[in-house]
Amino acid sequence: MVDYLDADAYDALVTAAETYRAALVVRLAGEAGLRTEEITRVAPRHLREAESVASARVLAVPATGDGGNGGGGEAASAPPDDEPIDRETVVPPSLAADLDRYATSEGLRESDPYVDVSPRRVQMIVSDTAARAAGLTDAALGERVTPNLLRKTFARRLLVDRDVDPRAVRDAGGWESLGTLDPYLDPLDGEALVATIAGEDGDEAAATPTETAVLPGFEALADPGSADPVAAVPAGLTEADRWAEAWVVRRAVGSERADVAAAAGVDRETLADRGATAEGPGANAIADGAPVATDGAQETGERPAVAVPAAYEGVVHGALCVVAADGDPTDEAERRALAALGGCLGRAVTADRWRELLHSDAVTEVEFRTTDEGAFLARASERLDCRIELASTVDVDDDVSRAYLSVDGAGPQAFAAVVESAAGVSDFRVIETREDGCSASLRLAGGSLVRALVDHGATVRDASAANGRVRVVADFPEGTNVRPVANGLRDRFADVRLASKESVARSPRAESSLRDGVADRFTDRQWAALSAAYHGGYFDWPRGSTAEEVADAMGVSSPTFHNHLRKAQRALLDGVFEEAAERSVRDGEERAVRTDG
């Protein structure tokens, strides 16, 4: 077995890079499989779009040359026909984006190498970065980290973690034979051999490839030019010969009624005549929150079909239904692929609802209250005669959140004694102690009322507890029927009642221009890391929590937390400085207009 870096150690190495160029050096070896000298030769002209898969990028690795423009003159837009190319390798989207961003920021021509240093300097960059990472984290790094070790990590990740065909790994990394890759692979035991050799019928799998049948749906959903991704998914699926019909059944916010939102291969009147919205696999998928298959039913024209929920974070918005064209029942692989597509569709619906809320002129403001003794914040506020404000919640996983609280009128010891005995509450941590209160965080299992409202497409404006009563105020898109939402919340949280509902004009302070400008730059984990660090006091001086404490509270390793936090900070600063630059340009244009006038 060869030496390699595990995921945490590799993340720590990338995070420890002091410069953009150092990070690219590490990633070109660890994620594209480049050798030391190859890193110094690749240039922007060697990176191209793949023709077969949308958003994939291919990097041509020159066999010789210095990656420059060959003596000056105009830079070529692509590798010249006579330039010897050793091989091509696939570059992950995030690395490709960083290469593009670096080339732009450094003003590189198409033929200028990304890393214009000697191979020896590349080795020193990797070594220095590893030493820095070892000093910042507990990861097992140091002198053993070399570009060659990063290539081994590249091979190991593809072969073992992603189960990529060894022939593809051999060609991507430029290894001479499949035998060279043997040390990177774990030996197979008997059961693994059975699953590989005897467990699959290759002819049947080749006859109906799942990728070919479901991929057009993913492509339609991801198409940035689609005016309505939800409508595009059925149309995309029916492009595959496997499916004769496809439609999306969607529920309005807070409504129990479902309607056909989009259909392909069948008209809505036919679906209405079959009762496809009220009965059948679509209705069952919505009710069960799980895929439902049938070999034939009235609602599907007596043909094999499968319906999968369009759901996100436990909220089922509707269902995606497909009908087989060839009369063959759906298999497990197809159902899994369609279930993944349904999850992506559910996320898109949630994003649409958040966007609708963001841009609407009026909202439906609702207030929920509970005085149940089982609500630990209500009990604590009553027993300690204090006021508790929920500053933020950060998702740890699907069922666990970390809540950040500000307490006025009670000290941390008294507050901890009351809340730690509550069901689902654990890992109480003091962030700051004040003369009249404290700031603290705690772990919540089983979700929270705030998180449930956000998953339903709401924006929570206020969450607090005082005098034994919890009060949560949230905004829904105008016209939302919130009664079914309230009923669903009562199924999960005891004694929750809808206290008020009214249509109000959107508050001008709803979202700042800065947050509007950068919110879409963050991934979910980057936003969670930034929120946890902010509310955990990581940015305070003196710090309320160390990075290791915040990472532990989130249930991730310190290198992973640093990785997400650093990228989130970069996204935040990009938004600040890009906005400043745009404002400067606008001011200059306005001054020019005034001068010309």
PyMOL commands that set and color helices and strands:
alter all, ss='L'
color gray80, all
select helices_A, chain A and resi 7-16+20-30+36-39+44-46+93-106+119-136+147-161+166-173+178-184+190-198+202-207+210-222+229-237+268-274+280-288+298-300+332-359+376-384+412-419+449-455+483-492+513-521+524-535+547-554+558-596
alter helices_A, ss='H'
color red, helices_A
select strands_A, chain A and resi 47-49+57-62+85-91+243-251+258-264+292-294+305-312+315-324+362-370+387-395+400-408+425-434+437-445+459-466+469-477+497-505
alter strands_A, ss='S'
color yellow, strands_A
deselect
rebuild
show_as cartoon
